[in-house]
C-alpha cells in the first residue's frame, strides 16, 4: 500500500526532476528565467508537499493551501499547474482503503468537485495570478466569489485551449495512457530519469503546441515553437545517450527565453506524468 510519506517523496522527486532536466524554455538547474531560479521551484514544492500528501482534506482546500504555501515561500507562481494535476491523482488514491489507483476513482474525484471546492480552486488560481480557464463568460476566473458551477464544467469549457483543463476533461487520459508509458520506455532505453523527462517534454511539445505560449502570444507562435522543436525531439528520443545533444538543448533554451516563450504547461503535464510513474501506478 502506498503511504502518505511515499506520496510526498514521489511528489518532491517529480518536482526536483522537473528542474534538473533540461527542458528548453523552462527554468532549470543553472538556467534561470522569467525572474526565477531552480531554487524557487524546489522551495515551493517542499512548501506544499506535506499538504499534497495529507489525508482527510478536501480537494478544494488542498489545492488552495498548496498554492498559498508555495506563493508565500517564493513570492510568485512556480507550481500552480503541477498542483492542479497532481492533487486529483492523490485524492483518487485515498478513495481506496488500500490506496490502489483506478481511473474510476480519478473520474469520481474530478466530477465530485462541488461548487464550494470550485470556489477555493478559483481562489488558488487568483492567488497564483495565472490564467488557465479563460477570463470570459460565466467561467471568468476573476469571479471566484460567485462560482455557481462545478469545476468540471469550467475545465470542459477550457479544454480546447488549455492543456491542464483538457487533462481534467478527459480524466487524465493523455498522462495515464500516453505520457507515463512513454516516460517509462525512455527511462528503460536511456537508463537516466533526467533524459527520460527531457525526452517526454520534447516529444509532447513537438506534437502539441504549448497552451501557455498560445495564451500569451497566440496559437501560431505556439505552433511555430513546436515545429522548431520537432527535429531535435526526434533525434533526442532515438538515442540511448541523448545527453550528447545537451548543447543543442541549451542553445534552444536561450533562444526561447530571449523571446519570453515558456512552454510551462507542457512541463506541468510532464511532471504529473513522472509523478504517476513514481507512485508505481
VOBA-1610 file (N, C-alpha, C; in pm, whole numbers, padded with zeros to 5 digits, always signed):
BEGIN
Unk+00084-00120+00000Unk+00000+00000+00000Unk+00087+00125+00000Unk+00051+00222-00083Unk+00125+00348-00089Unk+00092+00432+00034Unk+00194+00474+00104Unk+00175+00554+00225Unk+00178+00703+00192Unk+00134+00783+00289Unk+00139+00928+00272Unk+00283+00975+00252Unk+00375+00914+00323Unk+00517+00950+00309Unk+00567+00920+00169Unk+00526+00808+00112Unk+00566+00774-00024Unk+00507+00870-00126Unk+00385+00915-00100Unk+00324+01014-00188Unk+00406+01143-00185Unk+00442+01186-00066Unk+00522+01308-00051Unk+00657+01294-00121Unk+00723+01181-00103Unk+00854+01160-00165Unk+00842+01157-00317Unk+00735+01096-00368Unk+00713+01090-00513Unk+00689+01228-00570Unk+00614+01309-00497Unk+00586+01446-00543Unk+00714+01528-00546Unk+00792+01523-00439Unk+00915+01602-00434Unk+01016+01553-00538Unk+01021+01422-00559Unk+01109+01367-00663Unk+01071+01422-00799Unk+00944+01422-00831Unk+00897+01467-00962Unk+00927+01615-00984Unk+00908+01694-00879Unk+00935+01837-00888Unk+01085+01865-00899Unk+01164+01786-00830Unk+01309+01800-00839Unk+01357+01764-00979Unk+01304+01656-01031Unk+01341+01612-01166Unk+01303+01717-01269Unk+01196+01786-01244Unk+01148+01891-01333Unk+01255+01997-01357Unk+01327+02037-01253Unk+01426+02144-01269Unk+01568+02092-01293Unk+01591+01964-01273Unk+01724+01909-01302Unk+01731+01848-01442Unk+01620+01852-01513Unk+01617+01807-01652Unk+01613+01930-01742Unk+01683+01925-01852Unk+01683+02037-01945Unk+01554+02032-02027Unk+01475+02137-02015Unk+01351+02148-02090Unk+01351+02287-02153Unk+01390+02298-02279Unk+01408+02429-02342Unk+01291+02526-02319Unk+01326+02646-02272Unk+01228+02748-02243Unk+01182+02750-02099Unk+01215+02644-02024Unk+01176+02633-01883Unk+01295+02663-01792Unk+01266+02705-01671Unk+01370+02723-01570Unk+01426+02586-01533Unk+01558+02576-01528Unk+01621+02451-01486Unk+01749+02484-01409Unk+01816+02382-01360Unk+01936+02400-01279Unk+02041+02478-01357Unk+02088+02589-01299Unk+02187+02678-01360Unk+02136+02749-01485Unk+02005+02739-01512Unk+01947+02807-01628Unk+01820+02880-01585Unk+01836+02995-01517Unk+01720+03069-01468Unk+01642+03134-01582Unk+01528+03189-01548Unk+01449+03260-01647Unk+01326+03321-01583Unk+01275+03429-01644Unk+01149+03490-01600Unk+01156+03532-01453Unk+01276+03578-01411Unk+01299+03623-01273Unk+01283+03510-01172Unk+01308+03388-01214Unk+01302+03272-01125Unk+01424+03184-01145Unk+01460+03111-01038Unk+01568+03013-01047Unk+01513+02876-01008Unk+01597+02774-01025Unk+01552+02640-00989Unk+01523+02628-00840Unk+01591+02712-00759Unk+01568+02707-00614Unk+01424+02747-00580Unk+01368+02839-00655Unk+01229+02880-00631Unk+01134+02761-00649Unk+01161+02681-00751Unk+01075+02566-00779Unk+01091+02458-00672Unk+01214+02435-00629Unk+01237+02335-00525Unk+01175+02378-00392Unk+01193+02504-00357Unk+01138+02554-00230Unk+00985+02549-00230Unk+00925+02582-00342Unk+00779+02581-00347Unk+00724+02439-00341Unk+00796+02344-00401Unk+00749+02204-00396Unk+00756+02150-00253Unk+00862+02186-00182Unk+00874+02141-00044Unk+00773+02211+00047Unk+00736+02333+00010Unk+00640+02408+00091Unk+00501+02345+00088Unk+00470+02275-00021Unk+00334+02221-00033Unk+00327+02069-00030Unk+00441+02000-00022Unk+00439+01853-00033Unk+00365+01787+00085Unk+00378+01844+00204Unk+00305+01789+00319Unk+00154+01802+00299Unk+00113+01912+00239Unk-00029+01934+00214Unk-00081+01839+00107Unk-00003+01824+00001Unk-00042+01738-00111Unk-00070+01595-00064Unk+00011+01545+00028Unk+00001+01404+00067Unk-00095+01381+00184Unk-00151+01487+00242Unk-00234+01473+00361Unk-00369+01408+00329Unk-00408+01316+00414Unk-00541+01255+00401Unk-00643+01339+00479Unk-00771+01325+00440Unk-00877+01389+00515Unk-00901+01535+00481Unk-00832+01587+00380Unk-00853+01725+00339Unk-00923+01725+00204Unk-01028+01804+00188Unk-01098+01803+00060Unk-01013+01867-00049Unk-01041+01834-00173Unk-00953+01871-00283Unk-00945+02022-00304Unk-01056+02093-00282Unk-01053+02237-00299Unk-00962+02305-00199Unk-00974+02265-00073Unk-00889+02320+00032Unk-00744+02282+00010Unk-00722+02158-00032Unk-00584+02111-00055Unk-00516+02191-00164Unk-00584+02214-00275Unk-00524+02292-00384Unk-00500+02437-00338Unk-00598+02494-00269Unk-00583+02632-00221Unk-00464+02644-00125Unk-00457+02557-00026Unk-00350+02566+00074Unk-00213+02537+00011Unk-00208+02447-00085Unk-00082+02415-00152Unk-00030+02535-00231Unk-00119+02598-00305Unk-00079+02715-00384Unk-00040+02830-00292Unk-00119+02853-00189Unk-00090+02963-00096Unk+00046+02943-00028Unk+00073+02820+00016Unk+00202+02792+00082Unk+00318+02815-00014Unk+00301+02773-00138Unk+00408+02789-00237Unk+00435+02936-00266Unk+00328+03012-00289Unk+00344+03155-00320Unk+00399+03230-00199Unk+00357+03193-00079Unk+00409+03258+00042Unk+00560+03241+00055Unk+00610+03125+00013Unk+00753+03095+00029Unk+00839+03165-00076Unk+00795+03162-00202Unk+00880+03214-00310Unk+00831+03345-00370Unk+00709+03386-00336Unk+00660+03515-00381Unk+00608+03521-00522Unk+00595+03405-00587Unk+00545+03402-00725Unk+00488+03264-00755Unk+00427+03251-00870Unk+00369+03123-00910Unk+00474+03036-00979Unk+00509+02927-00917Unk+00600+02831-00979Unk+00532+02698-01009Unk+00424+02666-00938Unk+00375+02527-00948Unk+00223+02512-00945Unk+00150+02614-00984Unk+00004+02603-00987Unk-00040+02484-01073Unk+00014+02475-01194Unk-00025+02366-01284Unk+00008+02229-01228Unk+00124+02218-01166Unk+00166+02092-01106Unk+00069+02051-00995Unk+00032+02147-00912Unk-00061+02119-00802Unk-00197+02078-00856Unk-00244+02149-00957Unk-00375+02117-01016Unk-00379+01976-01074Unk-00266+01931-01127Unk-00262+01799-01191Unk-00231+01686-01093Unk-00145+01711-00996Unk-00104+01604-00905Unk-00208+01577-00795Unk-00278+01680-00752Unk-00371+01662-00641Unk-00483+01563-00670Unk-00548+01567-00786Unk-00653+01467-00812Unk-00601+01324-00812Unk-00478+01304-00856Unk-00419+01169-00854Unk-00411+01120-00709Unk-00363+01207-00621Unk-00350+01171-00479Unk-00488+01143-00419Unk-00582+01232-00444Unk-00716+01217-00386Unk-00782+01087-00433Unk-00759+01050-00558Unk-00819+00927-00609Unk-00758+00804-00543Unk-00629+00811-00510Unk-00565+00702-00436Unk-00632+00683-00300Unk-00658+00792-00233Unk-00712+00786-00097Unk-00858+00742-00092Unk-00925+00742-00207Unk-01063+00691-00211Unk-01067+00541-00188Unk-00955+00475-00219Unk-00946+00331-00198Unk-00877+00305-00064Unk-00934+00219+00017Unk-00880+00198+00152Unk-00739+00141+00151Unk-00701+00073+00041Unk-00565+00021+00028Unk-00480+00108-00064Unk-00531+00226-00096Unk-00461+00324-00178Unk-00424+00268-00315Unk-00515+00196-00374Unk-00496+00145-00510Unk-00558+00243-00608Unk-00486+00269-00716Unk-00536+00365-00814Unk-00634+00300-00910Unk-00736+00377-00948Unk-00827+00334-01054Unk-00876+00457-01129Unk-00898+00442-01259Unk-00950+00554-01338Unk-01088+00595-01289Unk-01165+00498-01243Unk-01299+00530-01194Unk-01293+00622-01073Unk-01198+00596-00982Unk-01185+00683-00866Unk-01132+00822-00905Unk-01046+00826-01006Unk-00999+00956-01054Unk-01114+01034-01115Unk-01194+00965-01195Unk-01311+01029-01256Unk-01407+01079-01148Unk-01429+00997-01047Unk-01517+01036-00937Unk-01461+01158-00863Unk-01330+01158-00840Unk-01265+01270-00772Unk-01290+01401-00845Unk-01276+01397-00977Unk-01292+01519-01057Unk-01438+01561-01065Unk-01525+01467-01090Unk-01667+01500-01105Unk-01731+01544-00974Unk-01675+01500-00862Unk-01733+01533-00731Unk-01684+01666-00675Unk-01599+01736-00748Unk-01556+01869-00702Unk-01678+01961-00710Unk-01728+02002-00594Unk-01854+02076-00590Unk-01831+02227-00602Unk-01941+02303-00590Unk-01933+02448-00608Unk-01841+02513-00505Unk-01849+02467-00380Unk-01765+02524-00274Unk-01617+02497-00300Unk-01585+02374-00339Unk-01446+02339-00369Unk-01397+02413-00494Unk-01485+02428-00591Unk-01451+02503-00713Unk-01413+02646-00679Unk-01489+02706-00587Unk-01458+02842-00544Unk-01318+02850-00483Unk-01282+02752-00401Unk-01148+02750-00339Unk-01039+02735-00445Unk-01065+02654-00544Unk-00966+02633-00650Unk-00950+02760-00733Unk-01061+02829-00761Unk-01053+02957-00830Unk-00975+03059-00747Unk-00994+03058-00618Unk-00919+03147-00530Unk-00769+03117-00539Unk-00737+02988-00547Unk-00596+02948-00560Unk-00537+02999-00691Unk-00612+02989-00799Unk-00565+03037-00929Unk-00542+03187-00924Unk-00631+03258-00856Unk-00614+03403-00845Unk-00495+03441-00758Unk-00470+03363-00652Unk-00351+03387-00568Unk-00224+03373-00652Unk-00224+03272-00738Unk-00107+03249-00823Unk-00099+03351-00936Unk-00208+03426-00956Unk-00211+03530-01059Unk-00183+03471-01197Unk-00248+03358-01224Unk-00227+03291-01352Unk-00360+03261-01417Unk-00363+03272-01547Unk-00482+03234-01622Unk-00485+03084-01639Unk-00582+03036-01715Unk-00586+02893-01737Unk-00722+02843-01779Unk-00826+02897-01718Unk-00960+02853-01755Unk-01034+02959-01836Unk-00964+03067-01865Unk-01024+03166-01951Unk-01095+03276-01874Unk-01065+03398-01906Unk-01125+03510-01838Unk-01241+03562-01922Unk-01345+03480-01929Unk-01456+03516-02016Unk-01583+03446-01969Unk-01694+03504-02004Unk-01825+03445-01982Unk-01844+03400-01836Unk-01922+03296-01818Unk-01958+03255-01682Unk-01846+03186-01607Unk-01735+03154-01675Unk-01624+03085-01609Unk-01505+03177-01584Unk-01528+03306-01582Unk-01424+03405-01558Unk-01356+03378-01424Unk-01223+03356-01427Unk-01153+03321-01304Unk-01147+03438-01205Unk-01173+03559-01251Unk-01173+03674-01161Unk-01300+03683-01079Unk-01396+03597-01110Unk-01523+03599-01037Unk-01533+03480-00942Unk-01426+03456-00870Unk-01420+03338-00784Unk-01521+03343-00670Unk-01573+03462-00639Unk-01669+03472-00531Unk-01810+03431-00571Unk-01827+03403-00700Unk-01962+03371-00748Unk-01959+03247-00838Unk-01905+03137-00787Unk-01895+03014-00864Unk-02026+02935-00852Unk-02111+02950-00949Unk-02237+02876-00948Unk-02229+02755-01041Unk-02109+02700-01052Unk-02084+02586-01140Unk-01980+02497-01076Unk-01967+02376-01128Unk-01865+02283-01079Unk-01741+02293-01166Unk-01627+02257-01109Unk-01501+02273-01179Unk-01498+02199-01312Unk-01558+02080-01316Unk-01554+02003-01441Unk-01619+02079-01556Unk-01723+02157-01529Unk-01787+02237-01633Unk-01689+02339-01690Unk-01615+02405-01600Unk-01518+02505-01643Unk-01403+02442-01721Unk-01358+02325-01673Unk-01249+02257-01741Unk-01292+02208-01880Unk-01414+02161-01891Unk-01467+02120-02021Unk-01470+02239-02117Unk-01514+02352-02065Unk-01522+02475-02145Unk-01384+02516-02195Unk-01282+02502-02109Unk-01147+02549-02142Unk-01061+02444-02209Unk-01111+02323-02224Unk-01028+02211-02270Unk-00971+02229-02410Unk-01036+02311-02492Unk-00989+02329-02629Unk-00868+02422-02638Unk-00844+02500-02531Unk-00732+02594-02538Unk-00639+02588-02417Unk-00660+02496-02326Unk-00571+02483-02211Unk-00545+02336-02182Unk-00417+02298-02179Unk-00382+02156-02166Unk-00414+02099-02029Unk-00406+02178-01925Unk-00441+02129-01792Unk-00591+02104-01784Unk-00668+02198-01837Unk-00813+02179-01842Unk-00848+02055-01923Unk-00775+02032-02031Unk-00803+01916-02115Unk-00777+01785-02041Unk-00675+01783-01957Unk-00648+01662-01878Unk-00765+01633-01783Unk-00817+01737-01722Unk-00936+01719-01637Unk-01053+01667-01719Unk-01074+01729-01833Unk-01189+01695-01918Unk-01186+01549-01964Unk-01065+01501-01998Unk-01053+01362-02047Unk-01011+01267-01935Unk-01017+01314-01809Unk-00982+01233-01692Unk-00840+01176-01703Unk-00747+01267-01741Unk-00603+01239-01743Unk-00565+01129-01843Unk-00640+01116-01947Unk-00613+01011-02046Unk-00474+01023-02105Unk-00433+01144-02141Unk-00303+01162-02204Unk-00190+01129-02107Unk-00203+01172-01983Unk-00100+01144-01882Unk-00089+00994-01856Unk-00204+00930-01838Unk-00205+00789-01799Unk-00170+00694-01914Unk-00227+00719-02030Unk-00215+00623-02140Unk-00107+00655-02242Unk-00058+00779-02242Unk+00044+00816-02341Unk+00176+00858-02277Unk+00171+00961-02195Unk+00296+01019-02146Unk+00367+00933-02042Unk+00292+00877-01948Unk+00356+00790-01848Unk+00422+00667-01911Unk+00353+00595-02001Unk+00419+00482-02068Unk+00540+00527-02150Unk+00530+00644-02214Unk+00642+00693-02295Unk+00762+00723-02206Unk+00738+00784-02088Unk+00848+00814-01996Unk+00917+00684-01954Unk+00840+00580-01925Unk+00899+00452-01885Unk+00982+00391-01996Unk+00933+00399-02119Unk+01008+00347-02233Unk+01141+00419-02246Unk+01137+00551-02237Unk+01259+00631-02248Unk+01355+00602-02134Unk+01302+00587-02014Unk+01387+00557-01898Unk+01456+00422-01916Unk+01383+00323-01961Unk+01441+00189-01981Unk+01549+00191-02090Unk+01529+00273-02192Unk+01627+00281-02300Unk+01748+00365-02262Unk+01725+00477-02197Unk+01831+00572-02167Unk+01895+00550-02030Unk+01825+00477-01943Unk+01873+00448-01808Unk+01909+00576-01733Unk+01826+00677-01752Unk+01851+00806-01687Unk+01718+00880-01675Unk+01681+00915-01552Unk+01550+00978-01533Unk+01543+01120-01588Unk+01655+01194-01582Unk+01656+01328-01639Unk+01638+01324-01790Unk+01708+01234-01855Unk+01697+01222-02001Unk+01556+01178-02041Unk+01498+01087-01964Unk+01362+01041-01993Unk+01263+01156-01981Unk+01285+01243-01884Unk+01197+01359-01864Unk+01212+01458-01978Unk+01336+01484-02017Unk+01360+01573-02131Unk+01296+01517-02257Unk+01313+01387-02280Unk+01257+01324-02399Unk+01104+01336-02401Unk+01041+01313-02288Unk+00895+01321-02279Unk+00849+01464-02305Unk+00920+01559-02250Unk+00888+01701-02271Unk+00901+01738-02419Unk+01012+01702-02480Unk+01035+01736-02621Unk+00932+01670-02712Unk+00904+01544-02684Unk+00808+01472-02765Unk+00670+01537-02758Unk+00626+01569-02636Unk+00495+01631-02619Unk+00490+01768-02685Unk+00592+01850-02662Unk+00594+01985-02717Unk+00596+01983-02870Unk+00665+01886-02927Unk+00675+01878-03074Unk+00542+01839-03138Unk+00458+01771-03061Unk+00331+01721-03115Unk+00211+01808-03077Unk+00223+01879-02965Unk+00110+01959-02916Unk+00159+02097-02873Unk+00121+02202-02945Unk+00165+02337-02909Unk+00130+02370-02764Unk+00222+02436-02697Unk+00203+02466-02555Unk+00093+02571-02537Unk+00000+02541-02447Unk-00115+02630-02431Unk-00081+02758-02356Unk+00025+02757-02274Unk+00066+02881-02208Unk+00121+02979-02311Unk+00206+02930-02402Unk+00257+03015-02509Unk+00142+03065-02596Unk+00049+02977-02626Unk-00065+03015-02710Unk-00147+03125-02646Unk-00169+03118-02514Unk-00248+03220-02445Unk-00177+03355-02445Unk-00044+03351-02431Unk+00031+03476-02420Unk+00067+03538-02555Unk+00095+03451-02653Unk+00147+03503-02780Unk+00069+03460-02904Unk-00033+03378-02883Unk-00113+03334-02997Unk-00083+03192-03039Unk-00181+03130-03101Unk-00169+02989-03141Unk-00059+02968-03244Unk-00046+03061-03338Unk+00055+03044-03443Unk+00197+03043-03385Unk+00221+03128-03287Unk+00354+03130-03224Unk+00380+02997-03153Unk+00279+02944-03085Unk+00294+02815-03017Unk+00320+02704-03118Unk+00252+02708-03230Unk+00275+02607-03335Unk+00416+02619-03393Unk+00463+02742-03407Unk+00599+02763-03458Unk+00704+02704-03364Unk+00682+02718-03233Unk+00775+02659-03136Unk+00775+02508-03149Unk+00659+02449-03164Unk+00651+02303-03181Unk+00725+02257-03305Unk+00711+02331-03413Unk+00783+02297-03536Unk+00933+02311-03517Unk+00973+02414-03444Unk+01115+02438-03418Unk+01177+02325-03338Unk+01099+02264-03250Unk+01147+02159-03161Unk+01149+02021-03227Unk+01068+02003-03329Unk+01038+01870-03381Unk+01161+01787-03419Unk+01252+01840-03498Unk+01366+01761-03544Unk+01457+01723-03427Unk+01478+01816-03334Unk+01561+01788-03218Unk+01494+01684-03129Unk+01363+01692-03115Unk+01288+01595-03035Unk+01302+01455-03093Unk+01288+01442-03224Unk+01301+01311-03289Unk+01440+01254-03270Unk+01542+01338-03285Unk+01680+01293-03269Unk+01707+01251-03125Unk+01662+01333-03031Unk+01686+01307-02889Unk+01622+01176-02845Unk+01499+01155-02884Unk+01423+01039-02836Unk+01473+00907-02894Unk+01551+00913-03000Unk+01603+00790-03061Unk+01733+00741-02997Unk+01799+00827-02922Unk+01932+00795-02871Unk+01927+00725-02736Unk+02025+00638-02712Unk+02040+00576-02581Unk+02114+00669-02486Unk+02199+00753-02542Unk+02272+00852-02461Unk+02247+00991-02519Unk+02127+01045-02499Unk+02092+01171-02563Unk+02159+01294-02503Unk+02234+01276-02394Unk+02300+01391-02333Unk+02404+01455-02425Unk+02442+01383-02531Unk+02535+01441-02628Unk+02470+01559-02702Unk+02338+01572-02687Unk+02267+01682-02751Unk+02239+01797-02655Unk+02296+01793-02537Unk+02266+01895-02437Unk+02302+02037-02482Unk+02409+02051-02559Unk+02446+02185-02607Unk+02339+02242-02699Unk+02283+02156-02782Unk+02174+02199-02870Unk+02051+02238-02789Unk+02024+02161-02685Unk+01911+02192-02599Unk+01928+02328-02531Unk+02047+02354-02481Unk+02072+02479-02411Unk+02069+02599-02506Unk+02111+02577-02630Unk+02102+02684-02729Unk+01956+02718-02757Unk+01875+02615-02775Unk+01732+02636-02795Unk+01668+02701-02672Unk+01713+02658-02554Unk+01665+02715-02429Unk+01687+02865-02426Unk+01806+02907-02464Unk+01837+03051-02465Unk+01752+03126-02566Unk+01733+03066-02684Unk+01654+03131-02789Unk+01509+03153-02743Unk+01452+03053-02678Unk+01314+03065-02634Unk+01301+03166-02520Unk+01395+03164-02426Unk+01387+03256-02313Unk+01405+03401-02354Unk+01491+03425-02453Unk+01510+03562-02503Unk+01377+03617-02554Unk+01297+03530-02613Unk+01166+03571-02666Unk+01054+03564-02562Unk+01087+03514-02443Unk+00986+03501-02339Unk+00891+03385-02361Unk+00935+03287-02439Unk+00849+03174-02475Unk+00871+03058-02379Unk+00782+03046-02282Unk+00794+02946-02177Unk+00689+02836-02196Unk+00730+02716-02237Unk+00634+02605-02252Unk+00598+02546-02116Unk+00543+02628-02030Unk+00522+02590-01891Unk+00413+02487-01870Unk+00309+02493-01952Unk+00202+02394-01936Unk+00250+02256-01975Unk+00329+02249-02081Unk+00388+02121-02122Unk+00471+02062-02008Unk+00550+02146-01943Unk+00632+02100-01830Unk+00546+02048-01717Unk+00436+02116-01687Unk+00348+02073-01577Unk+00288+01935-01605Unk+00246+01913-01727Unk+00187+01784-01764Unk+00291+01673-01753Unk+00415+01703-01790Unk+00522+01604-01779Unk+00551+01571-01633Unk+00552+01672-01547Unk+00574+01647-01403Unk+00468+01552-01349Unk+00344+01575-01385Unk+00236+01488-01338Unk+00254+01346-01390Unk+00307+01333-01512Unk+00333+01200-01570Unk+00444+01128-01494Unk+00547+01202-01457Unk+00656+01144-01377Unk+00604+01104-01238Unk+00522+01189-01180Unk+00460+01161-01050Unk+00379+01032-01056Unk+00301+01017-01159Unk+00221+00896-01178Unk+00311+00773-01183Unk+00423+00785-01254Unk+00520+00675-01262Unk+00582+00645-01128Unk+00620+00749-01057Unk+00694+00732-00932Unk+00605+00664-00826Unk+00476+00686-00837Unk+00384+00620-00745Unk+00363+00473-00780Unk+00419+00432-00894Unk+00407+00293-00937Unk+00270+00260-00993Unk+00202+00361-01051Unk+00065+00341-01099Unk+00062+00299-01245
//
